[in-house]
Amino acid sequence: MKLQTSKNLCIELSVKVEVAKGQLYRAEKLVESLAHENGRWNTTFDNLSENLNNLTGNLFLSAAFLSYLGPFT
């Protein structure tokens, strides 16, 4: 009786170990994917920061161009 209980417990724990291994594998893949996503977000942030810094100059050039075209329309 005790031997059978121990065998059942061993089988149950083996199944739990396999489930945990699968979860660990998926968690590692998720962390790896998020690390790549972090790099992409940092690049996007840098690009947007640069565009924000250039916004005033771009608006000034646009306004100057529209003022220049005003008499010709």
Backbone hydrogen bonds, N-H to C=O, Kabsch-Sander energy under -0.5 kcal/mol:
donor,donor_aa,acceptor,acceptor_aa,energy
5,T,1,M,-2.1
6,S,2,K,-2.2
7,K,3,L,-2.3
8,N,4,Q,-2.5
9,L,5,T,-2.2
10,C,6,S,-2.4
11,I,7,K,-2.4
12,E,8,N,-2.5
13,L,9,L,-2.7
14,S,10,C,-2.2
15,V,11,I,-2.1
16,K,12,E,-2.0
17,V,13,L,-2.4
18,E,14,S,-2.2
19,V,15,V,-2.2
20,A,16,K,-2.4
21,K,17,V,-2.5
22,G,18,E,-2.1
23,Q,19,V,-2.3
24,L,20,A,-2.5
25,Y,21,K,-2.3
26,R,22,G,-2.3
27,A,23,Q,-2.4
28,E,24,L,-2.4
29,K,25,Y,-2.1
30,L,26,R,-2.1
31,V,27,A,-2.5
32,E,28,E,-2.3
33,S,29,K,-2.4
34,L,30,L,-2.6
35,A,31,V,-1.9
36,H,32,E,-1.8
37,E,33,S,-2.2
38,N,34,L,-2.2
39,G,35,A,-1.6
40,R,36,H,-1.9
41,W,37,E,-2.6
42,N,38,N,-2.3
43,T,39,G,-2.1
44,T,40,R,-2.4
45,F,41,W,-2.6
46,D,42,N,-2.3
47,N,43,T,-2.3
48,L,44,T,-2.6
49,S,45,F,-2.5
50,E,46,D,-2.2
51,N,47,N,-2.3
52,L,48,L,-2.3
53,N,49,S,-2.1
54,N,50,E,-1.6
55,L,51,N,-0.5
55,L,52,L,-0.7
58,N,54,N,-2.5
59,L,55,L,-2.6
60,F,56,T,-2.3
61,L,57,G,-2.5
62,S,58,N,-2.2
63,A,59,L,-2.6
64,A,60,F,-2.5
65,F,61,L,-2.4
66,L,62,S,-2.5
67,S,63,A,-2.3
68,Y,64,A,-2.2
69,L,65,F,-2.2
70,G,66,L,-1.1
72,F,69,L,-1.0
73,T,69,L,-0.6
73,T,70,G,-1.3
